[in-house]
Amino acid sequence: MSALQFHWFLPTNGGDGRQVVDGGHGVDPGRSSRPASVSYLGQVARAAEDNGFAAALTPTGAWCEDAWVSTAMLSQVSDRLKFLVAFRPGSVSPFLAAQMAGTFQHLTGGRLLLNIVTGGESHEQRMYGDFEDKDARYERCGEFLHIVRRLWAGETVDFAGRHLRVEGARLAQLPEPVPKVYFGGSSPAAGRVAAEHADVYLTWGEPPGAVAAKVAWIRGLAGGRPIRFGLRVHVINRDTSAEAWAEAERLLAGIGEDDIARVRAGLRRSESEGQRRMLDLNGGTKHGLEVHPGLWAGIGLVRGGAGTALVGSHAEVADLIEEYRQVGIEEFVLSAYPHLEGAYWFGEGVLPELERRGLWSHPAPRRNRVAAVPFAN
């Protein structure tokens, strides 16, 4: 198994703060103390870059800043960091998406990764003018990726499917390199598309046993086609286990019962199988939230999407990461509250521990530090 890769998160979905910013997946976000501005997001991107994260996921949805526009701007205030841009195939044509990817790669020096999101909430999809049902959205997504892959290979594409059609499509500029495709989903329709098209299959932070079952499921569908696996999860790590759990309790104390009821009612409308599984883990209650040693489901009480966190000392979180690695996870897409400080907690605490274990190395060459006092060495 190859070395682990770690990615961070850009909070364009309602901003950031010292409490859990609620909402997501079709639910209006709550208030945050740090708006999703270029200035603040630039700080988060640079913190991720400095601490050794390979890329940063930027979400998509009606309550997010547009991921393409946001990351294009943030690429100019960072140097190395790649951007895992989430986007919905139903809102843009395959040729235009392939062309946008080529432009992004050309103008940023190859810093684009793509997170394909089919959309789990029909009421939100209709805001974008998309009236297909869930299974049709996945079928259309498969056609979309088939076309885009052929365009990126330099082919002239003629294609007529049930949902999409192109004639004589050929890119003038190919992306270099071709961006990796990240894809998630827990339904049978999602599994079929992921097995055929994904470079990296992403799943939310369920207990390792459930994640192992998903890995086996996708591998079986892929029939030997190479595919990597990633985990999207939050993290709360501190110098000691007691400090980490105290921080989890502080976040929990800031979550009101009314907010839990409001967000849960909204998330129940979701057609996402993965979202249903997140709701099942927390049960809508503040009790019994440690669903596996070191895995805490409190975030999902008020946040749609990824609803669990790795909690513990730096070494304990590293141990849990190793446990996920043993079931096939090689990439981790992480976040924290706040995202700026969280990047440093993880980057200065857990990543050095994983480096000592030979499981991770910094993606950029280290610079030798000059001693602060001449001749001190």
C-alpha positions as CSV (number, residue, x, y, z in Angstrom):
1,M,0.0,0.0,0.0
2,S,1.3,3.5,-0.9
3,A,2.0,6.3,1.5
4,L,-1.1,8.1,2.9
5,Q,-2.3,11.4,1.5
6,F,-4.1,14.1,3.5
7,H,-6.3,16.8,2.2
8,W,-8.0,19.7,4.0
9,F,-11.4,21.5,3.6
10,L,-12.2,25.1,2.5
11,P,-15.3,26.2,4.5
12,T,-17.2,28.0,1.7
13,N,-20.4,26.4,2.9
14,G,-21.5,29.1,5.4
15,G,-18.1,30.1,6.8
16,D,-16.1,29.0,9.8
17,G,-16.0,29.5,13.5
18,R,-15.2,28.1,17.0
19,Q,-18.5,26.2,17.0
20,V,-19.9,23.7,14.5
21,V,-21.3,25.6,11.6
22,D,-24.6,23.8,10.8
23,G,-26.5,23.3,7.6
24,G,-25.5,21.7,4.3
25,H,-27.1,19.1,2.1
26,G,-30.1,21.3,1.4
27,V,-30.4,22.8,4.9
28,D,-29.7,26.6,5.4
29,P,-26.4,27.1,7.2
30,G,-26.4,28.8,10.5
31,R,-24.4,31.9,11.5
32,S,-20.6,31.8,11.5
33,S,-18.1,34.2,13.0
34,R,-15.7,33.9,10.1
35,P,-17.2,34.6,6.6
36,A,-16.0,32.8,3.5
37,S,-13.9,35.6,2.2
38,V,-10.9,35.4,0.0
39,S,-8.8,36.8,2.8
40,Y,-9.9,34.2,5.4
41,L,-10.1,31.3,3.0
42,G,-6.6,32.3,1.7
43,Q,-5.3,31.9,5.3
44,V,-6.9,28.4,5.5
45,A,-5.4,27.4,2.1
46,R,-1.9,28.6,3.1
47,A,-2.1,26.8,6.4
48,A,-3.1,23.6,4.7
49,E,-0.2,24.1,2.2
50,D,2.4,24.9,4.9
51,N,1.3,21.9,7.0
52,G,1.7,19.3,4.3
53,F,-1.8,18.7,3.0
54,A,-1.9,17.8,-0.7
55,A,-5.2,19.4,-1.6
56,A,-8.3,21.1,-0.2
57,L,-11.8,20.1,-0.9
58,T,-14.2,22.9,-1.9
59,P,-17.9,21.9,-1.6
60,T,-20.8,22.5,-3.9
61,G,-24.4,23.4,-3.4
62,A,-27.0,26.2,-3.3
63,W,-25.6,27.4,0.1
64,C,-22.0,27.3,-0.9
65,E,-19.8,29.8,-2.8
66,D,-19.2,28.5,-6.3
67,A,-16.3,26.0,-6.1
68,W,-14.8,26.8,-9.5
69,V,-14.7,30.5,-9.0
70,S,-13.5,30.3,-5.4
71,T,-10.6,28.0,-6.1
72,A,-9.5,29.9,-9.1
73,M,-9.1,32.9,-6.9
74,L,-7.5,31.0,-4.1
75,S,-5.0,29.4,-6.4
76,Q,-3.4,32.9,-6.8
77,V,-2.8,33.3,-3.1
78,S,-1.2,29.8,-2.7
79,D,1.7,28.1,-4.4
80,R,1.5,24.3,-4.3
81,L,-1.9,23.2,-2.8
82,K,-4.2,21.4,-5.2
83,F,-7.9,22.0,-5.2
84,L,-10.5,19.2,-5.0
85,V,-13.3,21.0,-6.7
86,A,-16.8,19.6,-6.1
87,F,-19.2,20.0,-8.9
88,R,-22.5,18.6,-10.2
89,P,-22.5,17.1,-13.7
90,G,-26.1,18.1,-14.3
91,S,-25.4,21.8,-14.1
92,V,-22.7,22.0,-16.8
93,S,-22.2,20.2,-20.2
94,P,-19.5,17.6,-20.4
95,F,-17.6,19.5,-23.1
96,L,-17.6,22.7,-21.1
97,A,-16.5,20.8,-17.9
98,A,-13.7,19.1,-19.8
99,Q,-12.6,22.5,-21.2
100,M,-12.8,24.2,-17.8
101,A,-10.5,21.5,-16.4
102,G,-8.0,22.1,-19.1
103,T,-8.0,25.8,-18.5
104,F,-7.6,25.3,-14.7
105,Q,-4.7,22.9,-15.2
106,H,-3.0,25.2,-17.6
107,L,-3.3,28.4,-15.5
108,T,-2.5,26.8,-12.2
109,G,0.2,24.4,-13.2
110,G,-1.8,21.2,-12.8
111,R,-3.5,21.9,-9.4
112,L,-7.0,20.5,-10.1
113,L,-8.7,17.4,-8.7
114,L,-12.4,16.8,-9.3
115,N,-15.0,15.6,-6.8
116,I,-18.1,14.5,-8.8
117,V,-21.4,15.1,-6.8
118,T,-24.6,13.9,-8.4
119,G,-26.8,15.6,-5.8
120,G,-28.8,13.8,-3.1
121,E,-31.6,16.3,-2.7
122,S,-34.1,16.6,-5.5
123,H,-35.6,19.8,-4.1
124,E,-32.1,21.4,-4.3
125,Q,-31.5,20.0,-7.8
126,R,-34.6,21.7,-9.0
127,M,-33.1,25.0,-8.0
128,Y,-30.5,24.4,-10.7
129,G,-33.1,23.4,-13.3
130,D,-32.5,19.6,-12.9
131,F,-35.7,17.6,-12.6
132,E,-34.2,14.1,-13.0
133,D,-34.8,11.6,-10.2
134,K,-31.9,10.1,-8.3
135,D,-31.2,7.0,-10.4
136,A,-31.4,9.1,-13.6
137,R,-28.9,11.5,-12.1
138,Y,-26.4,8.7,-11.6
139,E,-27.1,7.3,-15.1
140,R,-26.5,10.8,-16.6
141,C,-23.3,11.1,-14.4
142,G,-22.0,7.9,-16.0
143,E,-22.6,9.2,-19.5
144,F,-21.0,12.5,-18.5
145,L,-17.8,10.9,-17.2
146,H,-17.6,8.6,-20.3
147,I,-17.6,11.7,-22.6
148,V,-15.2,13.7,-20.4
149,R,-12.7,10.9,-20.2
150,R,-12.7,10.4,-23.9
151,L,-12.2,14.2,-24.5
152,W,-9.3,14.3,-22.0
153,A,-7.7,11.4,-24.0
154,G,-7.7,13.6,-27.1
155,E,-10.5,11.8,-28.9
156,T,-13.1,13.4,-31.2
157,V,-16.3,12.3,-29.5
158,D,-19.7,11.5,-31.0
159,F,-22.1,10.2,-28.3
160,A,-25.8,9.9,-28.0
161,G,-27.1,8.5,-24.7
162,R,-30.3,8.6,-22.8
163,H,-29.4,11.9,-21.2
164,L,-26.5,13.5,-23.0
165,R,-25.4,14.0,-26.6
166,V,-22.4,15.5,-28.3
167,E,-21.2,15.6,-31.9
168,G,-17.7,16.2,-33.2
169,A,-16.5,17.2,-29.7
170,R,-12.7,17.7,-29.5
171,L,-10.7,19.7,-27.0
172,A,-8.2,22.3,-28.3
173,Q,-6.2,22.0,-25.1
174,L,-5.9,18.9,-23.1
175,P,-5.5,19.1,-19.3
176,E,-2.0,18.3,-18.1
177,P,-2.1,16.3,-16.0
178,V,-5.6,14.8,-16.4
179,P,-7.3,15.5,-13.1
180,K,-8.1,12.6,-10.8
181,V,-11.8,11.9,-10.3
182,Y,-13.1,11.5,-6.8
183,F,-16.5,10.1,-6.3
184,G,-18.7,9.0,-3.4
185,G,-22.1,7.5,-2.8
186,S,-23.6,4.6,-0.9
187,S,-26.5,3.6,-3.1
188,P,-26.3,0.7,-5.7
189,A,-26.5,3.3,-8.5
190,A,-23.6,5.2,-7.0
191,G,-21.5,2.1,-6.7
192,R,-21.9,1.2,-10.3
193,V,-20.7,4.6,-11.5
194,A,-17.8,4.7,-9.0
195,A,-16.6,1.3,-10.0
196,E,-16.4,2.3,-13.6
197,H,-15.1,5.8,-13.5
198,A,-13.6,6.9,-10.1
199,D,-9.9,7.2,-9.4
200,V,-10.7,7.6,-5.7
201,Y,-13.8,6.4,-4.0
202,L,-14.7,8.7,-1.0
203,T,-16.9,7.6,1.9
204,W,-17.9,9.4,5.1
205,G,-16.4,8.5,8.5
206,E,-18.4,5.4,9.5
207,P,-16.7,2.9,11.9
208,P,-13.9,0.9,10.3
209,G,-16.0,-2.3,9.9
210,A,-18.6,-0.4,7.9
211,V,-15.9,1.3,5.8
212,A,-14.2,-2.1,5.2
213,A,-17.5,-3.4,3.8
214,K,-17.8,-0.4,1.5
215,V,-14.2,-0.9,0.2
216,A,-15.0,-4.6,-0.5
217,W,-18.2,-3.7,-2.2
218,I,-16.6,-1.2,-4.6
219,R,-13.6,-3.4,-5.3
220,G,-16.0,-6.2,-6.2
221,L,-17.9,-4.0,-8.6
222,A,-14.6,-2.6,-10.1
223,G,-13.6,-6.1,-11.1
224,G,-9.8,-5.5,-10.7
225,R,-9.8,-1.9,-12.1
226,P,-7.3,0.0,-9.9
227,I,-9.1,2.4,-7.5
228,R,-8.0,4.2,-4.3
229,F,-10.2,4.8,-1.3
230,G,-10.5,7.9,0.8
231,L,-12.3,9.0,4.0
232,R,-14.1,12.3,4.5
233,V,-14.1,13.0,8.3
234,H,-13.5,15.8,10.8
235,V,-10.7,15.7,13.4
236,I,-10.3,16.9,17.0
237,N,-6.7,16.2,18.1
238,R,-4.8,17.7,21.0
239,D,-1.7,17.1,23.1
240,T,-3.6,14.7,25.4
241,S,-6.8,12.6,25.0
242,A,-8.5,14.6,27.9
243,E,-7.9,17.9,26.1
244,A,-9.3,16.5,22.8
245,W,-12.5,15.1,24.4
246,A,-12.9,18.4,26.4
247,E,-12.9,20.2,23.0
248,A,-15.5,17.7,21.7
249,E,-17.7,18.4,24.8
250,R,-17.2,22.2,24.2
251,L,-18.5,21.9,20.7
252,L,-21.4,19.7,21.9
253,A,-22.4,22.3,24.5
254,G,-22.7,24.9,21.8
255,I,-25.3,22.8,19.9
256,G,-28.9,23.6,20.9
257,E,-31.7,21.1,21.0
258,D,-33.8,23.3,18.7
259,D,-31.0,23.4,16.2
260,I,-30.7,19.6,16.3
261,A,-34.4,19.3,15.6
262,R,-34.4,21.9,12.8
263,V,-31.4,20.4,11.0
264,R,-32.5,16.8,11.4
265,A,-35.9,17.6,10.0
266,G,-34.3,19.1,6.9
267,L,-31.7,16.3,6.5
268,R,-34.5,13.7,6.6
269,R,-35.6,15.0,3.3
270,S,-32.3,13.9,1.7
271,E,-32.3,11.1,-0.7
272,S,-28.7,10.3,0.1
273,E,-28.1,6.9,1.5
274,G,-24.8,8.2,3.0
275,Q,-26.7,11.0,4.8
276,R,-29.2,8.5,6.2
277,R,-26.3,6.5,7.6
278,M,-24.8,9.6,9.2
279,L,-28.2,10.4,10.9
280,D,-28.4,6.8,12.1
281,L,-25.0,7.1,13.8
282,N,-25.9,10.1,16.0
283,G,-29.5,9.2,16.5
284,G,-30.5,12.8,17.1
285,T,-29.3,12.7,20.7
286,K,-26.3,14.1,22.6
287,H,-25.8,10.8,24.3
288,G,-23.8,7.8,23.1
289,L,-21.9,9.6,20.4
290,E,-18.6,7.7,20.5
291,V,-19.7,5.1,17.9
292,H,-16.2,3.4,17.8
293,P,-13.2,4.1,20.0
294,G,-12.1,7.6,19.0
295,L,-14.8,8.1,16.4
296,W,-17.4,10.8,17.6
297,A,-20.7,11.4,15.8
298,G,-21.5,14.8,17.4
299,I,-20.8,16.9,14.3
300,G,-23.6,15.3,12.4
301,L,-26.2,16.5,14.9
302,V,-26.3,19.8,13.0
303,R,-24.1,19.5,10.0
304,G,-25.1,17.7,6.8
305,G,-22.7,15.5,5.0
306,A,-19.6,14.3,6.9
307,G,-20.9,14.0,10.5
308,T,-18.1,12.2,12.5
309,A,-14.7,13.2,13.9
310,L,-11.6,11.4,14.9
311,V,-11.0,12.4,18.5
312,G,-8.0,11.9,20.8
313,S,-4.3,12.7,21.4
314,H,-2.1,13.0,18.4
315,A,-0.9,9.4,18.8
316,E,-4.5,8.1,19.3
317,V,-5.7,9.8,16.2
318,A,-2.7,8.4,14.3
319,D,-3.7,4.9,15.6
320,L,-7.2,5.3,14.3
321,I,-5.9,6.5,11.0
322,E,-3.8,3.3,10.9
323,E,-6.9,1.3,11.6
324,Y,-8.6,2.8,8.6
325,R,-5.5,2.2,6.5
326,Q,-5.7,-1.5,7.4
327,V,-9.2,-1.7,5.8
328,G,-8.0,0.0,2.6
329,I,-8.2,3.8,3.2
330,E,-5.2,5.7,1.6
331,E,-6.5,9.3,1.5
332,F,-8.1,11.4,4.2
333,V,-10.1,14.6,3.6
334,L,-10.2,16.3,6.9
335,S,-11.6,19.4,8.6
336,A,-12.0,21.0,12.0
337,Y,-13.5,23.9,13.8
338,P,-12.0,26.4,13.2
339,H,-10.4,25.2,10.0
340,L,-7.4,27.6,10.3
341,E,-6.3,26.5,13.7
342,G,-7.3,22.9,13.0
343,A,-4.9,22.7,10.1
344,Y,-2.1,23.5,12.5
345,W,-3.3,21.1,15.3
346,F,-3.3,18.2,12.8
347,G,-0.3,19.4,10.8
348,E,1.9,19.9,13.8
349,G,0.6,17.0,15.9
350,V,-0.6,14.0,13.9
351,L,1.3,14.3,10.6
352,P,4.8,14.2,12.4
353,E,3.6,11.2,14.3
354,L,2.6,9.4,11.0
355,E,5.9,10.5,9.4
356,R,7.8,8.9,12.3
357,R,5.8,5.7,11.6
358,G,6.8,5.8,7.9
359,L,3.2,6.3,6.8
360,W,3.4,9.8,5.4
361,S,5.9,12.3,4.0
362,H,5.6,16.0,3.3
363,P,4.6,16.6,-0.4
364,A,7.0,19.5,-0.8
365,P,10.8,19.5,-0.2
366,R,11.8,20.7,3.3
367,R,14.0,23.7,3.5
368,N,16.9,23.6,5.9
369,R,16.5,26.1,8.7
370,V,19.3,28.5,9.4
371,A,20.2,28.6,13.1
372,A,18.7,31.7,14.8
373,V,22.0,32.3,16.6
374,P,25.2,32.2,14.4
375,F,27.4,29.2,15.1
376,A,24.7,27.7,17.5
377,N,25.2,24.4,15.8
